Amino acid sequence: MSSLKFKKVINPRNFYKVNIVFFCSLIKEGSKMYAQSKSKRASSFHEFAKSTNDAWDIGDDEEEEFMSFASQSLNSKVAMATAAQVIQNHSKSKEHHGEKTQPLQSTDENKSNGKVIKSNSEAQLSKSTSGSSGRNTLQKQQSLPLRPVIPLVARMSDQNASGLPPMTVREKTRLEKFKQLLTSQHTDLEELRKYSWSGIPREVRPVTWRLLSGYLPANMERRETTLQRKREEYYGFIKQYYDSRNEEHHQDTYRQIHIDIPRTNPLIPLFQQPSVQEIFERILFIWAIRHPASGYVQGINDLVTPFFVVFLSEHVEEDVENFDVTTLSEEVQRNIEADSFWCMSKLLDGIQDNYTFAQPGIQKKVKALEELVSRIDEQVHCHFRKYEVEYLQFAFRWMNNLLMRELPLRCTIRLWDTYQVNVFDSKNYLHPKKYSHTTLQYVL
């Protein structure tokens, strides 16, 4: 069919409706051509495209007519009437279920939980009167997926927090049990581990982590003096070592730390604050100086994060993610920093072979993962081998960062509740077998 002849028959308004048989026949013909000659795929495609070219050769006058028809907007009166009917039906439906509804424009402000909130009508008015920058911002927000904004302190807690439903009877019972253990003259660490396995309530998580990591003694009377002594010891390290960061033999270490810190949780405003980044720099530099066998290795910076957030939450009831750390007293900031350093050090003391030359600790754990997958899911294991996918290629970061970059921070903190229980032995060092088992259990 020639292009000219086709134009005389086709009306743009019913183009698709009238010629559906025509298109189906073309597709059918194209399918036959493809089946007859698989070795000439490129030429077959070009022939098929050439045979359908005339279907899209609409003249300028016909195109204008077609576009004008497509661009016609709905009658505004019809649209308003339809919207009003929808609102009316919705109101009747809610009244039927015993819910009270408020007129859309009957009030300018509603009070909810003591906060003044703009009504929908006022919000729509402000949107329509905003400038181009406001419209651009709105378009960007609408293009993003919607998700509830929940403070990190609340999200990482198993228990009640501001804005959340009251604790259940079971949660209250667990919290009371934790408090009894922690306030006893000599805390039963085995019992504490037992209760901590399924998660630690936010209210008692900081002191529980200090105890389970071996930073605090089980004896109640010795805890305060131990905290004071260890905090002073850490700041003694600061005075002794931190100025050496500018010396030639330490410049590379400090430079790498300085580069890595801003990359730590870049989407959380808390970790972009200069004061927080300085805290992380001091912690990591002092640890690297005191552990020359491994020094600083990329990935260790992530391991400070859970401790810092947990010890910060001890002093903050609001959204930790956006909290300004400089509003805390200098003493509180120093205590959070020192506690984060010592607990991170306790953690790394047991897995230091993860960060020594060739990182043998990580290689052992990746090998253990491979053996575990081969036993429990042979099909997946064979699939990896078939396509020559090495476990080290995808599992290295899991072990290097203890899943810090694979899970949201709130999930990581919950996971580390169980890490604290399972990975430390009676001498307060990480038990390699228990550590591997716990990590692999959560990886899979």
N, C-alpha and C positions, 0 to 999 in steps of 0.2 A: 504494500500500500504506500503510495507516495505521500510526501509530507503535505502537499497542496490539497490532495484529495481528502486526507485525514482532517484537515482544518475545517473543511466545509461540513463535515458530519458532526464534529465535536462541539458541544456547548460546555464552556468551563464550569457552569453551575452544576451540571449533572455528569461531569466527566467520569468520576469514579463509579457512579451508579450504573451508567449506561454501558461502560466498557469493561466491566468486571470479567465478562466471558473472554473478551479480547486479551486481557492480561493473563488470565489463567491459561489460555492456549499458548501464549508466548512462553510462560514459565514451563509448561509441559514440554514444549518443543525444545527449550533450552536444556531441560533435564535429560531428554533423549539424546541430545547431542553430547552431553557430558558422559552419559553411560556408554555411548558407542566408542568414544575415544578418550580413555583416561590418560593416555600418554601425551595428549595434546591439550592439556588443561588451559594453557595460556591462550592459544589460538581459539579454542572453543568459547572461552569467556569473551574475547573480543568480538567474535561473530555474534554471540548473543546480545552483547551491548549494542553492536551496530544495528541489529534487527529491531531494537526497541528505541532507537534514537528518535524516530519520527513521532513517537508518542508524547514527547516532551517539547516538541517544536510548536509552541503556542505563539501566535503573533502578538505584536505589541498591543494592538487594540483589544484583543481578547484577554491578554494578561491584565490590562488595566481594569477591565470589567470584572474579571475574576477576583482581583485583589480588593476592589471596592466592595464587592459582596462579602468577602471574608472579613473585612475590617469593620463591618457594621457592628455597633455596640447595642447592647440591650437597652430597651426603653427604661429610663430612670424610674418612672412611675411604677412600672411592672416590677422592677427590682426591689423598690421600697416596699411595695405591697407584699411581695413574697417574703421579705425579711421580717416584716411585721407579723405575718402569719406564722412563721417559724417561732418567733419569740412567744407569741400567744399560745401556740401548741405546747412549747416547752414549759411555760408557766402553769398551764393546766395539768401537765404531767407531774410536775413537782408538787402541786397542791393535792393531787390525787394520792401521792405518797406521804402526805402530811408535812411537807416542807413549805416554809414561807419564802416567798420571793419578794424582791424589792424592785420597784420600777427602775429602768435603766437610767433615767435622767431625773429621778425624784430627789436625789441627794448628791451633793458634791463631794462629800467626804464620809468615809466609813471608818469606824474604829475597830481595830482587831488586835487583841493582845496589848492594848495600851499604845499602839502605834497608829498614826494617821496615815491612811492609804487613799490615794486618788481614786475616784470612781472611774468606771470604764468610759463614760462620756467625756470626762475631763482629760483622760489619757488620750483618747482619740483626737480631741481638739488640740492638745499640745503637739501631737504627732503631725497633724495637718499644717500647723503654723510654724513648725521648725524649719530651719534652713537646709541647704543642700547637704551640709556636713552631717546634720542629724539624720537625714534620709539615708545617706550612705551608711552610717553606723547601724541604723535600723535594718537595712538590707543585709549587712554582714551578720547581724545577730540572728536574723530569720534564716539565713543560710546554714547556720550551725545547728547541730542536733540539740534538742532541749533536754536538760537533765536537772534534777533538783540540786540546789546548792546546800550542802550540809557541812557544817564546821568539822574540821579534821578531828578535834577533840571528841566531838560526839560520834563521828563515824568510826573512830578507832576504839570506841568503848563498847563493852558488852552490856554496860549498865546504863542507868538513866542519866541524861544530861539535859541541858536547857533545850526546850522545844521537843523533847521526845516523850513518849508515853511513860507512865510510872513503871518502876521496876516490878517484875513479877515476884511472887512469893519465893520461887526457886532462886531468883537472882539475889533477893534480899538475904536468903539463907546462906548462899555462897559468900556474899560479901561479909556477913557476920562471922562466918567460919574463918575467912582470911584475916579479919581483924583480930580474932582470938589468937590465931597462930602468931601473928606479927607482934602482938603486944605481950605475949607470954615471956616469962623471964628468960627462957632458953627456947628459941624457935625450933620446932621439929622440922628440919629441912626436907626429910623424906615425905612427910605429910604435906608440906608446902608444895613440893614437886607434884605430888598426886593431884592436888586441887588445881594446880596451875596448868596442867596438861590441856584441859579443855578451855583455856582462856583465863586471863587475869582481869578482874574489874579495874577500870581506869583509876578509881580512887586510890587503889593500893598498888598499882603497877610499878611506880618508881621504886618504892622501898623493896618490893618483891624482886625486881630485877637486880637491885644492889645485893640482896642476900643470895639469890641463886647464882650470880656470877662470882661470888666469893669476895666481892669488894667490901661488904659489911659482915661482921661476925654474927653468929647466931645468938650470942649472949647480948641481952638487951642493954645491960649496963655499959658495955664497951663500945656501943655503936657511935655515940656522939663524939667521944674522944678519938675514935678511929677516923671518922669523917673529917674532923678538924685537922688531924695529923696528916692524912693523905692529901687534903686540899692544899695545905701549906707546902707539902713536899712537891706537889705539881708546880706551884708557882715559884718554888726554888729552882726547878728545872727551867722555867721560863727565863728567870734572871741569869741562869748559868749558860744556857744554850741559844736562846732565841736571837741574840745579837749576832751570832755567828752565821746567820743565814746569808749575809752579804759577803762572807769569806769565799775565796775562790773554790775551795774543795766542797762547799755546800751550795754553791749558786745553782747548779743544775737541779739538785733536789728541790730547792725552794721554788725555782722557776716552774718546774713541772707541777708542783702543788698549786702554785698561783694560777696556772692555766686551767687545772682540773676543777678547782672549787666552783667557779661560775657555772660549770656544766652539771653540777650536782643538783638534781631536781630543778631544772631551769623553769618549769611551769608553775612552781610554787613561790609566791612573792617573798615568803619568809627567808628563803635561802639566797635571795638576791640582795638582801640588806648588807651593806658594807660591814657593819658590826658583826653579823653572823659569819660572814666570809672570813673575817679576821680571826674569829674564834676557831673555825675549822682549820685555818692555816697554821695557827699555833699548835693545835692538837696534833695534826699530821706531821708537822716538822719535828716537834719534840719526840714523837714516837719513832720517826725515821732515824733521828740522831741516836736514840737509845737502843735501836735494833739494827746495827750495821750489817748483820748477816743477810738481811733482805732489803733493808732500806725502804724507801717509799716506792710502791708499785701502783700503777693505775688500777682503780677498783677499790682500793682501801678507803678512798674518800667517801664512797657510798656507805661504808659500814659505820661511820660516825652518826649518820642521819637518824636511825631509830632511837639511839640513846639520847641524842640531843632533844628530839621531839618529846620523848617520854618524860625526861627530867624538866623540860620547859612546861609541860602540861601540869606539873605539880604546882605551878604558880599562876597558871592562866586558866580561866574558865570559859573564855570566849574562843573565837575562831583562831586557831594557832597559825593557819596558813597565811593570814594577813596581819598577824600580831607584830607590833613594833617592839622589838626586844629592848631598845634603848629606854623604854618607859619603865623597865625594871630597875631596881637599885643595882649599883655596881657589885655589891656583895652577892646578890642573887645570881647575877650574870657569871661571876667568878665561880660560884658553887656549881652551876650547871655545866660550865666548861670543864672544871676539874673532874666532876663525876663522869662526864661523857668520856674523858680521856682514860680514866682508870678502867671503866667497864669495857671500852673498846680494846684496851690493852689486854684485859683478861681474856676476851674473845680471841684476839689474834695470837696470844701466847700458845694456844692449842692448835692453831692452823697455820703457823708461820711457814711450814713447808709448802703452803699454797703460793708463797710469794718469794721463795728463795730461787736460786738459779735453776732454770728449766721447769720450775713449778711442779715438782713431783707429786705434791699432795693433790693438786687438781687432776693430774693425769691418772692417779689411782682412782679418784672418785668417778671420773668419766668412764674408766674401764669397768668399774663396778656397775655403773648405769647400763653399759652395754651388755654385761652379763645378765643383769636383771631383766632387761627388755627381751633378751633372747629366750629367757625362761617363761615369762608371763605373756609375751605376745610375739611369737616366732614369725608371724606373717609380716609384722612391721619391721622386725629385725632383718628378714630376708629381703624386704623391699629396699631398705637402706643399702644392703650389700649389693643388690642387683644394680643399683644406680651409683655405686661407689661413693656413698655419702658416709663420711666419717663422723662419729659421734662428737669428736673434738670440735668439729666445725660449728655445731649449733649448741652444744652443752657446755662449752668452755665458760661462757659468760654466766651461765646458771651457777656454776660452782665458784667462779671468781668473785661474784658479787652476792652470793647467797640469795639469789632470786630478787635482789633489790630492784633491778631494772625490768623485771618481768611482771611484777605485781604492783598495784597501787600501794601507796605508803601505808594506808590504814590496814591493808591486808598483810603487808610485811610485818607490821608491829604485832598483829595477832599471831602470825607465823612464828615470830621470834619469842612469843610467850612459851611456845613449845620447844623452841631451840634452847632456851634457858633451862628448861626442865631436863631435856634429854642428852645434851651434849657435854655437860660438865660431870666429871667423876668426883669422887670424895676428896680429891686433892685440889679441886677447883680448876682443873684443866680440862680442855675439850677431849673427850674420849673419841678416838678416830672411828671406831666401829659404830658407835652410837651416832656420831655426827653424820657419817655416810648414810646410815639407815634412815635417819630423820630427814635429811635433805632429799634423798631419792624418793622417799615416801611422798613428800609434798611436791616434788617435781612431776611425778607421775600421777 
